[in-house]
Amino acid sequence: DAEITQSPRHKITETGRQVTLACHQTWNHNNMFWYRQDLGHGLRLIHYSYGVQDTNKGEVSDGYSVSRSNTEDLPLTLESAASSQTSVYFCASSPGGRKYFGPGTRLTVT
Amino acid sequence: SQQGEEDPQALSIQEGENATMNCSYKTSINNLQWYRQNSGRGLVHLILIRSNEREKHSGRLRVTLDTSKKSSSLLITASRAADTASYFCATDAGGNMLTFGGGTRLMVKP
């Protein structure tokens, strides 16, 4: 069955380190998204992509970057992790309309 | 910023009762979607209602949309303990990007 996976599921890192969160989907969806979820804020859009070599900034993109070299993957990189980036990160893919979410990555920056 | 705002923030009911959650939003939309999130898990798509639709049903779920009032409601009939989760409305104003509200935490007591 097609699916969307995220790795790692949990990550603890130190302030200032570069961190990459992986997202892989097997639906062959062109559209992929990264959200972060924090208490009191719901989900907020970080970056999104409509296809290979396409990336766009979302509402809270500062300190994050993405790259899209193939249809299946959209890795999210924190260039220099900050404590404010402690959060749960969700990746999603979509053919248009509904979205399919991954299980999430809980990131703690100490 | 959040496009959708859910009301109430928390709801506790007995099994068998109906649960109603409301969502208000600020701008014109293409569609509005509802998602469920069980504790510690990713979001699961429940239903999508387009801006030209007023009501939609899916099993025990009934969603209404009033674009003149910029509001939507999700009704879960004959609730079960397994319905315990957080429920989010999300609006698509174009570009297949979703803006989420803060969610309603539903507790269904057996």
Backbone of each chain as ProteinMPNN parsed JSONL, in Angstrom:
{"seq_chain_A": "DAEITQSPRHKITETGRQVTLACHQTWNHNNMFWYRQDLGHGLRLIHYSYGVQDTNKGEVSDGYSVSRSNTEDLPLTLESAASSQTSVYFCASSPGGRKYFGPGTRLTVT", "coords_chain_A": {"N_chain_A": [[0.835, -1.189, 0.0], [0.372, 2.288, -0.664], [2.113, 4.929, 1.035], [3.132, 7.391, 3.517], [6.065, 8.304, 5.055], [8.062, 9.27, 7.88], [11.23, 10.214, 9.149], [13.833, 10.848, 11.58], [11.617, 9.436, 14.136], [11.763, 10.507, 16.61], [13.907, 13.035, 17.874], [16.691, 14.403, 19.449], [18.559, 17.263, 19.734], [21.322, 19.593, 19.798], [21.486, 23.109, 20.396], [22.303, 25.1, 17.627], [23.231, 23.11, 15.948], [23.018, 21.478, 12.726], [20.143, 20.01, 11.401], [18.381, 17.42, 9.769], [15.264, 16.429, 8.677], [13.541, 13.681, 7.454], [11.221, 12.948, 4.812], [9.139, 10.793, 3.088], [7.204, 9.699, 0.416], [5.031, 7.387, -1.212], [3.012, 7.7, -2.99], [3.327, 9.061, -5.298], [2.623, 11.716, -5.426], [2.517, 15.079, -6.517], [2.433, 17.348, -4.888], [3.829, 18.416, -1.864], [4.258, 18.997, 1.661], [5.414, 20.71, 4.591], [4.683, 20.953, 7.991], [4.602, 22.466, 11.251], [3.695, 21.665, 14.58], [2.527, 23.152, 17.405], [1.615, 23.634, 20.813], [-1.278, 25.531, 21.257], [-1.062, 26.774, 18.824], [-1.941, 25.248, 16.709], [-1.465, 23.753, 13.502], [1.173, 24.937, 11.533], [2.299, 26.168, 8.425], [5.394, 25.421, 6.979], [7.184, 24.993, 4.709], [6.585, 24.287, 1.225], [6.037, 22.254, -1.732], [5.427, 21.965, -5.182], [6.334, 20.212, -6.993], [9.128, 18.496, -8.561], [12.148, 20.184, -8.091], [10.832, 22.456, -7.356], [10.217, 24.722, -4.767], [8.738, 26.411, -1.992], [8.165, 29.111, 0.298], [6.51, 28.975, 3.42], [4.3, 30.055, 6.051], [5.944, 30.104, 8.362], [8.8, 30.039, 7.756], [11.399, 30.871, 8.366], [14.687, 29.961, 9.188], [14.501, 27.424, 8.274], [14.897, 25.047, 5.557], [14.157, 23.491, 2.401], [14.48, 20.912, -0.076], [13.806, 19.575, -3.324], [14.441, 16.961, -5.03], [13.439, 14.752, -6.211], [10.278, 13.078, -6.864], [9.37, 11.654, -4.653], [10.52, 12.493, -2.201], [10.892, 14.992, 0.361], [13.002, 16.52, 2.083], [13.456, 18.234, 5.188], [15.415, 20.802, 6.405], [16.959, 22.103, 9.244], [18.875, 24.781, 9.604], [20.516, 25.86, 11.634], [19.906, 24.79, 14.558], [17.494, 25.987, 16.879], [16.171, 26.685, 20.153], [13.571, 27.493, 19.957], [12.631, 26.021, 17.897], [11.916, 23.592, 18.803], [9.506, 21.204, 18.55], [6.699, 19.441, 17.092], [6.906, 17.92, 14.009], [5.251, 17.664, 10.959], [4.908, 16.023, 7.913], [3.281, 16.169, 4.759], [1.507, 14.902, 1.919], [-0.131, 15.42, -1.246], [-2.543, 14.944, -3.815], [-3.925, 17.031, -4.616], [-6.552, 18.786, -3.101], [-7.594, 16.75, -0.507], [-5.216, 15.913, 2.103], [-2.483, 13.745, 2.886], [-1.072, 12.734, 5.786], [2.093, 12.269, 7.404], [3.445, 10.34, 10.2], [4.718, 12.036, 11.945], [7.492, 13.848, 13.451], [9.077, 14.208, 16.453], [10.859, 16.796, 17.626], [13.412, 17.878, 19.717], [15.195, 20.583, 20.884], [18.006, 21.283, 22.629]], "CA_chain_A": [[0.0, 0.0, 0.0], [1.091, 3.563, -0.662], [2.199, 5.492, 2.373], [4.057, 8.5, 3.736], [6.848, 8.01, 6.241], [8.959, 10.31, 8.366], [12.289, 9.733, 10.025], [13.486, 9.926, 12.652], [10.363, 9.754, 14.81], [12.159, 11.363, 17.726], [15.27, 13.524, 17.71], [17.157, 15.414, 20.385], [19.768, 17.871, 19.201], [21.786, 20.756, 20.546], [21.395, 24.418, 19.751], [23.353, 25.414, 16.673], [23.506, 21.992, 15.035], [22.151, 21.311, 11.565], [19.31, 18.808, 11.522], [17.545, 17.147, 8.606], [14.142, 15.515, 8.886], [13.199, 13.055, 6.178], [9.829, 12.665, 4.471], [9.125, 9.965, 1.887], [5.855, 9.228, 0.086], [5.017, 6.453, -2.337], [1.812, 7.925, -3.792], [3.662, 9.798, -6.506], [1.959, 13.02, -5.392], [3.384, 16.212, -6.827], [2.41, 18.35, -3.821], [4.294, 17.997, -0.546], [4.184, 20.1, 2.622], [5.923, 20.547, 5.951], [4.015, 21.75, 9.022], [4.981, 22.248, 12.632], [2.552, 21.737, 15.475], [2.853, 23.603, 18.748], [0.439, 23.891, 21.643], [-1.811, 26.877, 21.137], [-0.92, 27.322, 17.471], [-2.381, 24.337, 15.676], [-0.405, 23.436, 12.549], [1.596, 26.074, 10.721], [3.002, 25.739, 7.221], [6.794, 25.839, 6.948], [7.561, 25.018, 3.295], [5.817, 23.377, 0.392], [6.58, 22.017, -3.062], [4.453, 21.485, -6.145], [6.959, 19.252, -7.885], [10.583, 18.427, -8.55], [12.88, 21.451, -8.221], [9.986, 23.568, -6.911], [10.051, 24.881, -3.33], [8.121, 27.688, -1.649], [8.133, 29.4, 1.718], [5.228, 29.084, 4.074], [4.09, 31.073, 7.075], [6.989, 30.143, 9.384], [9.927, 29.416, 7.055], [12.715, 31.333, 8.823], [15.51, 28.964, 9.864], [14.26, 26.122, 7.646], [14.998, 24.966, 4.112], [13.784, 22.21, 1.807], [14.905, 20.675, -1.443], [12.979, 18.541, -3.956], [15.211, 16.411, -6.144], [12.614, 13.719, -6.831], [8.875, 13.201, -6.478], [9.046, 10.94, -3.419], [11.136, 12.986, -0.973], [11.017, 16.417, 0.652], [13.669, 16.662, 3.381], [13.411, 19.544, 5.848], [16.668, 21.059, 7.11], [17.109, 23.225, 10.163], [20.251, 25.168, 9.331], [21.185, 26.03, 12.928], [18.753, 24.553, 15.415], [17.253, 26.891, 17.993], [15.208, 26.128, 21.107], [12.234, 27.83, 19.472], [12.256, 25.035, 16.885], [11.386, 22.41, 19.473], [8.137, 21.096, 18.054], [6.39, 18.219, 16.352], [6.916, 18.256, 12.594], [4.459, 16.771, 10.118], [4.996, 16.098, 6.471], [2.054, 15.75, 4.097], [1.497, 14.934, 0.459], [-1.495, 15.605, -1.735], [-2.748, 15.018, -5.269], [-4.865, 18.146, -4.744], [-7.638, 18.493, -2.18], [-7.201, 16.153, 0.768], [-3.798, 15.662, 2.347], [-2.105, 12.539, 3.603], [-0.039, 13.152, 6.719], [2.975, 11.304, 8.014], [3.228, 10.137, 11.638], [5.326, 13.114, 12.715], [8.797, 13.773, 14.102], [9.159, 15.073, 17.638], [12.212, 17.341, 17.709], [13.74, 18.655, 20.911], [16.467, 21.291, 20.757], [18.43, 21.615, 23.996]], "C_chain_A": [[0.876, 1.247, 0.0], [1.074, 4.157, 0.739], [3.112, 6.703, 2.37], [4.754, 8.245, 5.06], [7.745, 9.182, 6.586], [10.029, 9.665, 9.237], [13.258, 10.861, 10.355], [12.136, 10.266, 13.269], [10.612, 10.651, 16.021], [13.613, 11.769, 17.524], [15.541, 14.552, 18.79], [18.464, 15.96, 19.824], [20.13, 19.089, 20.03], [21.625, 22.021, 19.718], [22.591, 24.634, 18.829], [23.665, 24.304, 15.681], [22.549, 22.018, 13.832], [21.42, 19.972, 11.69], [18.502, 18.65, 10.247], [16.503, 16.103, 8.964], [13.707, 14.982, 7.523], [11.694, 12.836, 6.045], [9.817, 11.938, 3.132], [7.702, 9.482, 1.638], [5.902, 8.379, -1.183], [3.745, 6.577, -3.164], [2.099, 8.582, -5.137], [2.916, 11.138, -6.593], [2.957, 14.111, -5.749], [3.514, 17.173, -5.644], [2.858, 17.74, -2.502], [4.447, 19.206, 0.354], [4.871, 19.71, 3.92], [5.182, 21.512, 6.875], [4.712, 21.505, 10.357], [3.749, 22.44, 13.501], [3.02, 22.064, 16.88], [1.564, 23.85, 19.499], [0.003, 25.335, 21.478], [-1.719, 27.479, 19.764], [-1.458, 26.41, 16.381], [-1.203, 23.968, 14.79], [-0.106, 24.671, 11.716], [2.499, 25.603, 9.598], [4.42, 26.307, 7.196], [7.265, 26.038, 5.507], [6.65, 24.072, 2.526], [6.418, 23.302, -1.0], [5.48, 21.458, -3.951], [5.053, 20.489, -7.125], [8.465, 19.331, -7.799], [11.179, 19.796, -8.882], [12.033, 22.669, -7.825], [9.904, 23.593, -5.387], [9.534, 26.291, -3.052], [8.086, 27.853, -0.142], [6.706, 29.49, 2.226], [5.236, 30.168, 5.123], [5.259, 31.223, 8.036], [8.278, 29.519, 8.841], [11.303, 29.823, 7.576], [13.437, 30.24, 9.595], [15.364, 27.566, 9.296], [14.52, 26.195, 6.136], [14.57, 23.576, 3.658], [14.386, 22.125, 0.418], [14.068, 19.54, -2.005], [13.721, 18.062, -5.204], [14.478, 15.265, -6.842], [11.189, 13.854, -6.313], [8.621, 12.68, -5.077], [9.493, 11.64, -2.137], [11.137, 14.506, -0.868], [11.673, 16.553, 2.027], [13.617, 18.105, 3.886], [14.693, 19.709, 6.656], [16.542, 22.275, 8.008], [18.583, 23.615, 10.103], [21.08, 25.264, 10.605], [20.09, 25.981, 13.986], [18.706, 25.532, 16.592], [16.186, 26.294, 18.902], [13.77, 26.401, 20.677], [11.735, 26.861, 18.406], [11.902, 23.681, 17.491], [9.906, 22.315, 19.151], [7.909, 19.683, 17.537], [6.21, 18.611, 14.891], [6.166, 17.191, 11.799], [4.699, 17.077, 8.652], [3.675, 15.616, 5.89], [2.259, 15.759, 2.599], [0.055, 14.991, -0.014], [-1.519, 15.584, -3.266], [-3.538, 16.271, -5.654], [-6.022, 17.821, -3.837], [-7.1, 17.914, -0.878], [-5.708, 15.92, 0.851], [-3.613, 14.385, 3.14], [-0.917, 12.908, 4.482], [0.816, 11.974, 7.168], [2.738, 11.236, 9.511], [3.863, 11.202, 12.521], [6.713, 12.787, 13.249], [8.797, 14.739, 15.274], [10.606, 15.504, 17.797], [12.36, 18.172, 18.969], [15.117, 19.274, 20.719], [16.866, 21.775, 22.141], [19.549, 22.646, 23.998]], "O_chain_A": [[1.963, 1.267, 0.577], [0.154, 3.924, 1.523], [3.773, 7.008, 1.377], [4.1, 7.997, 6.073], [8.135, 9.972, 5.727], [9.771, 8.703, 9.961], [13.491, 11.738, 9.524], [11.566, 11.306, 12.942], [9.758, 11.453, 16.398], [14.441, 10.979, 17.072], [14.739, 15.455, 19.024], [19.367, 15.196, 19.482], [19.345, 19.555, 20.855], [21.631, 21.982, 18.488], [23.737, 24.384, 19.203], [24.311, 24.556, 14.664], [21.426, 22.515, 13.922], [22.011, 18.949, 12.037], [17.995, 19.631, 9.703], [16.822, 15.035, 9.485], [13.529, 15.741, 6.569], [10.995, 12.575, 7.024], [10.409, 12.404, 2.159], [7.065, 8.924, 2.531], [6.696, 8.621, -2.092], [3.421, 5.684, -3.947], [1.229, 8.652, -6.005], [2.618, 11.628, -7.682], [4.112, 14.065, -5.326], [4.581, 17.746, -5.423], [2.354, 16.703, -2.071], [4.731, 20.308, -0.116], [4.906, 18.539, 4.298], [5.065, 22.705, 6.597], [5.335, 20.463, 10.562], [2.88, 23.26, 13.207], [3.817, 21.332, 17.468], [0.549, 24.226, 18.913], [0.821, 26.252, 21.551], [-2.231, 28.575, 19.532], [-1.426, 26.79, 15.211], [-0.071, 23.878, 15.264], [-1.015, 25.361, 11.254], [3.359, 24.744, 9.795], [4.625, 27.508, 7.367], [7.694, 27.13, 5.135], [6.029, 23.177, 3.099], [7.201, 24.162, -1.403], [4.704, 20.597, -3.538], [4.351, 19.978, -7.996], [9.013, 20.14, -7.051], [10.761, 20.465, -9.828], [12.495, 23.803, -7.955], [9.555, 22.583, -4.776], [9.846, 27.237, -3.775], [7.992, 26.878, 0.604], [5.816, 30.009, 1.552], [6.062, 31.08, 5.096], [5.551, 32.331, 8.487], [8.788, 28.562, 9.422], [12.29, 29.166, 7.247], [12.888, 29.661, 10.532], [16.01, 26.628, 9.763], [14.384, 27.252, 5.519], [14.614, 22.614, 4.425], [14.753, 23.135, -0.182], [13.661, 18.641, -1.269], [13.642, 18.668, -6.273], [14.858, 14.858, -7.94], [10.926, 14.659, -5.419], [7.752, 13.199, -4.375], [8.905, 11.406, -1.081], [11.35, 15.216, -1.851], [10.974, 16.688, 3.031], [13.721, 19.058, 3.114], [15.022, 18.866, 7.49], [16.08, 23.336, 7.587], [19.444, 22.838, 10.517], [22.219, 24.8, 10.644], [19.436, 26.983, 14.276], [19.723, 25.853, 17.205], [15.381, 25.477, 18.455], [12.863, 25.632, 20.994], [10.556, 26.875, 18.051], [11.619, 22.729, 16.763], [9.14, 23.233, 19.443], [8.811, 18.846, 17.545], [5.449, 19.527, 14.576], [6.408, 15.993, 11.942], [4.692, 18.23, 8.22], [3.022, 14.748, 6.469], [3.072, 16.517, 2.071], [-0.868, 14.652, 0.727], [-0.635, 16.134, -3.921], [-3.787, 16.539, -6.829], [-6.45, 16.668, -3.8], [-6.25, 18.52, -0.225], [-5.022, 15.754, -0.158], [-4.458, 13.996, 3.947], [0.121, 13.344, 3.983], [0.34, 10.846, 7.295], [1.922, 11.989, 10.043], [3.578, 11.265, 13.717], [7.063, 11.627, 13.467], [8.55, 15.934, 15.112], [11.479, 14.68, 18.069], [11.547, 19.052, 19.253], [16.087, 18.574, 20.427], [16.162, 22.576, 22.756], [20.026, 23.039, 25.063]]}, "seq_chain_B": "SQQGEEDPQALSIQEGENATMNCSYKTSINNLQWYRQNSGRGLVHLILIRSNEREKHSGRLRVTLDTSKKSSSLLITASRAADTASYFCATDAGGNMLTFGGGTRLMVKP", "coords_chain_B": {"N_chain_B": [[-0.429, 33.095, 11.297], [-3.752, 32.048, 12.201], [-6.189, 30.753, 10.104], [-8.576, 29.41, 10.519], [-10.774, 29.091, 13.296], [-11.573, 27.045, 15.912], [-14.439, 26.049, 17.776], [-16.1, 24.508, 20.449], [-12.986, 24.782, 22.372], [-12.527, 22.555, 23.837], [-14.371, 19.576, 24.461], [-16.555, 17.497, 26.192], [-18.332, 14.55, 26.282], [-20.895, 12.003, 26.672], [-20.794, 8.59, 25.664], [-22.675, 7.783, 22.778], [-24.002, 10.177, 22.62], [-24.402, 13.161, 20.591], [-21.828, 15.066, 18.975], [-20.867, 18.355, 18.403], [-18.892, 20.518, 16.556], [-17.541, 23.681, 15.842], [-16.328, 25.925, 13.313], [-14.723, 28.857, 12.378], [-13.719, 31.149, 9.85], [-11.607, 33.456, 7.967], [-11.106, 34.448, 5.36], [-11.987, 34.262, 1.797], [-12.602, 31.008, 0.458], [-11.58, 27.974, -1.283], [-12.14, 25.374, -0.566], [-13.069, 23.57, 2.427], [-11.72, 21.617, 4.972], [-11.908, 18.838, 7.238], [-10.052, 17.328, 9.821], [-8.894, 14.598, 11.824], [-7.047, 13.947, 14.779], [-5.475, 11.607, 16.598], [-4.064, 11.149, 19.846], [-0.648, 11.808, 19.805], [-0.341, 11.006, 17.197], [-0.402, 11.216, 13.527], [-2.327, 13.451, 11.375], [-5.576, 12.652, 10.197], [-7.516, 12.637, 7.337], [-10.906, 13.602, 7.22], [-13.188, 14.711, 5.879], [-14.05, 16.683, 3.027], [-15.342, 19.74, 2.008], [-16.617, 21.647, -0.565], [-16.564, 25.09, -1.664], [-18.922, 25.682, -2.951], [-20.729, 23.966, -1.944], [-23.15, 23.055, 0.54], [-23.723, 21.217, 2.461], [-22.531, 18.088, 3.645], [-22.201, 14.564, 3.897], [-20.734, 11.793, 5.616], [-20.752, 8.685, 6.558], [-21.096, 8.638, 10.004], [-20.624, 11.294, 10.144], [-21.416, 14.71, 9.659], [-21.124, 17.558, 7.798], [-21.423, 21.036, 7.586], [-21.439, 24.04, 5.656], [-21.267, 27.478, 5.627], [-20.803, 29.964, 3.65], [-21.421, 32.645, 3.628], [-21.376, 33.414, 6.249], [-18.888, 32.626, 6.817], [-18.285, 30.152, 8.104], [-18.233, 26.821, 9.49], [-19.519, 23.619, 10.443], [-18.994, 20.607, 12.229], [-20.579, 17.647, 12.762], [-20.752, 14.864, 14.779], [-22.445, 11.99, 14.997], [-24.051, 9.823, 17.383], [-21.815, 9.201, 19.149], [-18.707, 7.489, 19.884], [-16.411, 5.908, 22.158], [-14.041, 5.609, 20.795], [-13.984, 7.81, 19.188], [-12.738, 9.771, 20.547], [-10.473, 12.332, 20.341], [-8.499, 14.942, 18.779], [-9.91, 17.463, 16.775], [-9.632, 19.13, 13.739], [-10.277, 21.969, 11.763], [-9.562, 23.035, 8.45], [-8.658, 25.366, 6.022], [-8.65, 25.87, 2.504], [-7.498, 28.225, 0.547], [-6.629, 28.386, -1.963], [-4.116, 27.118, -4.194], [-3.725, 24.721, -2.997], [-2.817, 24.823, -0.426], [-3.175, 24.422, 3.055], [-4.664, 26.088, 5.8], [-4.708, 25.849, 9.19], [-6.923, 25.611, 12.014], [-6.927, 25.942, 15.623], [-7.988, 23.667, 16.754], [-10.31, 21.289, 18.243], [-10.609, 19.566, 21.209], [-11.925, 16.508, 21.74], [-13.57, 14.523, 24.062], [-14.885, 11.43, 24.623], [-16.824, 9.791, 26.796], [-17.061, 6.503, 28.075]], "CA_chain_B": [[-1.772, 33.41, 11.775], [-4.66, 30.963, 11.937], [-7.348, 31.118, 9.307], [-9.759, 28.864, 11.153], [-10.823, 29.035, 14.742], [-12.582, 26.082, 16.308], [-15.193, 26.303, 19.007], [-15.286, 24.891, 21.597], [-11.626, 24.261, 22.383], [-12.609, 21.217, 24.429], [-15.745, 19.095, 24.556], [-16.645, 16.202, 26.849], [-19.683, 14.024, 26.158], [-21.058, 10.586, 26.946], [-20.965, 7.733, 24.491], [-24.034, 7.782, 22.265], [-24.433, 11.551, 22.366], [-23.844, 13.813, 19.403], [-20.808, 16.091, 19.225], [-20.84, 19.395, 17.373], [-17.75, 21.423, 16.607], [-17.704, 24.776, 14.905], [-15.103, 26.509, 12.775], [-14.908, 30.127, 11.675], [-12.533, 31.518, 9.09], [-11.574, 34.892, 7.709], [-11.04, 34.853, 3.951], [-12.675, 33.379, 0.848], [-11.952, 29.705, 0.366], [-11.964, 27.012, -2.312], [-12.764, 24.284, 0.154], [-12.767, 23.465, 3.847], [-11.524, 20.209, 5.291], [-11.826, 18.46, 8.643], [-9.106, 16.262, 10.111], [-8.854, 14.063, 13.177], [-5.723, 13.581, 15.244], [-5.39, 10.886, 17.849], [-2.914, 11.587, 20.628], [0.65, 11.309, 19.384], [-0.382, 10.476, 15.835], [-0.592, 12.182, 12.459], [-3.696, 13.849, 11.09], [-6.305, 11.813, 9.255], [-8.548, 13.391, 6.64], [-12.263, 13.113, 7.436], [-14.157, 15.138, 4.885], [-13.781, 17.93, 2.33], [-16.547, 20.368, 1.479], [-16.223, 22.722, -1.475], [-17.213, 26.368, -1.352], [-20.268, 25.735, -3.546], [-21.554, 22.967, -1.271], [-23.683, 23.543, 1.822], [-23.768, 20.129, 3.43], [-21.956, 16.844, 3.154], [-22.285, 13.488, 4.875], [-19.865, 10.644, 5.446], [-21.005, 7.826, 7.714], [-21.688, 9.361, 11.138], [-20.194, 12.687, 10.076], [-22.167, 15.655, 8.844], [-20.45, 18.846, 7.755], [-22.119, 22.121, 6.91], [-20.607, 25.187, 5.311], [-21.994, 28.72, 5.353], [-19.769, 30.889, 3.178], [-21.796, 34.021, 3.95], [-20.944, 33.638, 7.626], [-17.529, 32.103, 6.932], [-18.282, 29.198, 9.204], [-18.532, 25.43, 9.201], [-19.699, 22.806, 11.629], [-18.824, 19.156, 12.106], [-21.428, 16.904, 13.687], [-20.51, 13.428, 14.886], [-23.632, 11.418, 15.636], [-23.895, 8.56, 18.117], [-20.365, 9.135, 19.369], [-18.123, 6.312, 20.505], [-15.161, 6.203, 22.864], [-12.983, 5.665, 19.785], [-14.003, 9.132, 18.556], [-11.907, 10.654, 21.352], [-9.371, 12.817, 19.521], [-8.596, 16.361, 18.445], [-10.489, 17.671, 15.444], [-9.157, 20.389, 13.172], [-10.736, 22.415, 10.459], [-8.483, 23.611, 7.66], [-9.194, 26.018, 4.83], [-7.815, 25.962, 1.302], [-7.861, 29.456, -0.162], [-6.016, 28.315, -3.277], [-2.763, 26.607, -4.158], [-3.691, 23.45, -2.262], [-2.233, 24.985, 0.908], [-4.169, 24.452, 4.106], [-4.429, 26.853, 7.013], [-5.41, 25.114, 10.229], [-7.315, 26.207, 13.266], [-6.278, 25.409, 16.81], [-8.522, 22.351, 17.072], [-11.223, 20.984, 19.351], [-10.301, 18.289, 21.861], [-13.164, 15.802, 22.074], [-13.463, 13.366, 24.954], [-16.127, 10.671, 24.678], [-16.733, 8.917, 27.958], [-17.85, 5.275, 27.907]], "C_chain_B": [[-2.702, 32.274, 11.389], [-5.833, 31.488, 11.14], [-8.617, 30.659, 10.007], [-9.642, 28.884, 12.66], [-11.93, 28.074, 15.13], [-13.222, 26.468, 17.636], [-16.092, 25.097, 19.262], [-13.851, 24.372, 21.478], [-11.607, 22.859, 22.943], [-14.08, 20.863, 24.637], [-15.73, 17.708, 25.176], [-18.083, 15.734, 26.83], [-19.7, 12.549, 26.533], [-21.213, 9.829, 25.62], [-22.436, 7.721, 24.074], [-24.577, 9.169, 21.979], [-23.827, 12.062, 21.065], [-22.833, 14.876, 19.82], [-20.806, 17.077, 18.069], [-19.659, 20.322, 17.602], [-17.909, 22.464, 15.514], [-16.359, 25.363, 14.507], [-15.463, 27.813, 12.085], [-13.605, 30.477, 10.967], [-12.682, 32.935, 8.573], [-11.661, 35.277, 6.237], [-11.846, 33.911, 3.068], [-11.883, 32.088, 0.687], [-12.396, 28.938, -0.864], [-12.669, 25.817, -1.688], [-12.353, 24.333, 1.617], [-12.705, 21.986, 4.178], [-11.495, 20.011, 6.804], [-10.894, 17.268, 8.773], [-9.251, 15.837, 11.565], [-7.411, 13.706, 13.517], [-5.845, 12.87, 16.585], [-4.082, 11.257, 18.533], [-1.624, 10.953, 20.129], [0.709, 10.776, 17.965], [-0.495, 11.599, 14.8], [-2.063, 12.484, 12.24], [-4.296, 12.937, 10.025], [-7.438, 12.633, 8.653], [-9.917, 12.762, 6.877], [-13.179, 13.459, 6.268], [-13.734, 16.474, 4.286], [-15.094, 18.462, 1.792], [-16.125, 21.572, 0.645], [-17.051, 23.98, -1.194], [-18.621, 26.48, -1.928], [-21.198, 24.666, -2.963], [-22.003, 23.506, 0.082], [-23.651, 22.47, 2.893], [-23.18, 18.879, 2.797], [-21.988, 15.814, 4.279], [-21.245, 12.429, 4.55], [-20.018, 9.784, 6.684], [-21.713, 8.59, 8.825], [-21.312, 10.842, 11.16], [-21.11, 13.496, 9.177], [-21.463, 16.997, 8.94], [-21.335, 19.843, 7.027], [-21.142, 23.258, 6.66], [-21.509, 26.359, 4.979], [-20.967, 29.772, 4.947], [-20.127, 32.341, 3.473], [-21.383, 34.393, 5.368], [-19.503, 33.185, 7.85], [-17.428, 31.15, 8.116], [-18.664, 27.812, 8.715], [-18.777, 24.712, 10.511], [-19.51, 21.341, 11.271], [-19.676, 18.505, 13.179], [-21.043, 15.437, 13.628], [-21.707, 12.851, 15.632], [-23.278, 10.114, 16.344], [-22.431, 8.292, 18.431], [-19.962, 7.871, 20.13], [-16.853, 6.72, 21.228], [-14.008, 6.359, 21.88], [-12.946, 6.995, 19.038], [-13.182, 10.153, 19.347], [-10.65, 11.027, 20.576], [-9.459, 14.331, 19.46], [-9.066, 16.486, 17.007], [-10.116, 19.071, 14.968], [-9.906, 20.712, 11.89], [-9.555, 23.087, 9.761], [-9.072, 24.178, 6.378], [-8.154, 26.06, 3.724], [-8.311, 27.178, 0.529], [-7.255, 29.498, -1.557], [-4.612, 27.774, -3.157], [-2.601, 25.323, -3.381], [-3.009, 23.574, -0.911], [-3.36, 25.068, 1.926], [-3.714, 25.336, 5.249], [-5.319, 26.263, 8.091], [-5.834, 26.013, 11.378], [-6.628, 25.497, 14.418], [-6.832, 24.08, 17.298], [-9.488, 22.321, 18.233], [-10.844, 19.621, 19.913], [-11.601, 17.66, 22.314], [-12.852, 14.608, 22.953], [-14.828, 12.702, 24.994], [-15.988, 9.641, 25.788], [-17.613, 7.687, 27.771], [-18.943, 5.167, 28.956]], "O_chain_B": [[-2.485, 31.606, 10.378], [-6.401, 32.533, 11.456], [-9.601, 31.394, 10.089], [-8.56, 28.718, 13.224], [-13.083, 28.25, 14.737], [-12.614, 27.121, 18.484], [-16.803, 24.688, 18.344], [-13.547, 23.6, 20.568], [-10.757, 22.052, 22.566], [-14.911, 21.718, 24.943], [-14.978, 16.837, 24.737], [-18.97, 16.441, 27.309], [-18.65, 11.924, 26.69], [-21.69, 10.362, 24.618], [-23.328, 7.656, 24.919], [-25.507, 9.325, 21.187], [-22.884, 11.488, 20.52], [-22.963, 15.501, 20.873], [-20.75, 16.686, 16.903], [-19.457, 20.84, 18.7], [-18.353, 22.163, 14.406], [-15.386, 25.307, 15.26], [-16.406, 27.862, 11.296], [-12.52, 30.136, 11.439], [-13.739, 33.55, 8.714], [-12.226, 36.318, 5.901], [-12.332, 32.88, 3.535], [-10.654, 32.08, 0.768], [-13.457, 29.211, -1.427], [-13.663, 25.316, -2.214], [-11.419, 25.039, 1.995], [-13.533, 21.199, 3.72], [-11.104, 20.907, 7.552], [-10.925, 16.335, 7.971], [-9.674, 16.616, 12.42], [-6.654, 13.231, 12.671], [-6.266, 13.461, 17.58], [-3.112, 11.635, 17.877], [-1.51, 9.73, 20.039], [1.701, 10.161, 17.571], [-0.66, 12.769, 15.146], [-2.936, 11.856, 12.84], [-3.621, 12.513, 9.087], [-8.224, 13.248, 9.374], [-10.08, 11.548, 6.754], [-13.865, 12.589, 5.733], [-13.127, 17.299, 4.968], [-15.871, 17.721, 1.19], [-15.358, 22.416, 1.11], [-18.106, 23.918, -0.563], [-19.425, 27.281, -1.45], [-22.32, 24.487, -3.437], [-21.311, 24.319, 0.694], [-23.563, 22.769, 4.084], [-23.308, 18.642, 1.596], [-21.825, 16.147, 5.452], [-20.912, 12.191, 3.389], [-19.48, 10.11, 7.742], [-22.8, 9.128, 8.618], [-21.653, 11.557, 12.102], [-21.523, 13.056, 8.105], [-21.233, 17.51, 10.035], [-21.92, 19.535, 5.989], [-20.147, 23.411, 7.368], [-22.41, 26.245, 4.147], [-20.336, 30.394, 5.801], [-19.238, 33.187, 3.562], [-21.076, 35.552, 5.65], [-18.961, 33.341, 8.944], [-16.596, 31.323, 9.007], [-19.317, 27.646, 7.684], [-18.304, 25.141, 11.564], [-19.823, 20.902, 10.164], [-19.511, 18.782, 14.367], [-21.012, 14.838, 12.553], [-21.944, 13.202, 16.788], [-22.345, 9.407, 15.963], [-21.877, 7.272, 18.023], [-20.734, 7.283, 20.887], [-16.282, 7.771, 20.937], [-13.098, 7.156, 22.109], [-11.98, 7.278, 18.33], [-12.955, 11.268, 18.877], [-9.86, 10.162, 20.199], [-10.377, 14.933, 20.018], [-8.667, 15.712, 16.137], [-10.264, 20.055, 15.692], [-10.136, 19.845, 11.047], [-8.664, 23.635, 10.411], [-9.895, 23.533, 5.728], [-6.962, 26.255, 3.961], [-9.392, 27.164, -0.061], [-7.35, 30.508, -2.253], [-3.972, 27.949, -2.12], [-1.482, 24.877, -3.13], [-2.654, 22.565, -0.301], [-4.38, 25.711, 1.681], [-2.542, 25.339, 5.625], [-6.537, 26.186, 7.93], [-5.2, 27.026, 11.674], [-5.845, 24.568, 14.215], [-6.23, 23.431, 18.154], [-9.489, 23.203, 19.091], [-10.767, 18.638, 19.176], [-12.3, 18.205, 23.169], [-11.988, 13.79, 22.637], [-15.819, 13.335, 25.357], [-15.148, 8.743, 25.726], [-18.768, 7.8, 27.361], [-19.699, 4.196, 28.962]]}, "name": "protein", "num_of_chains": 2, "seq": "DAEITQSPRHKITETGRQVTLACHQTWNHNNMFWYRQDLGHGLRLIHYSYGVQDTNKGEVSDGYSVSRSNTEDLPLTLESAASSQTSVYFCASSPGGRKYFGPGTRLTVTSQQGEEDPQALSIQEGENATMNCSYKTSINNLQWYRQNSGRGLVHLILIRSNEREKHSGRLRVTLDTSKKSSSLLITASRAADTASYFCATDAGGNMLTFGGGTRLMVKP"}
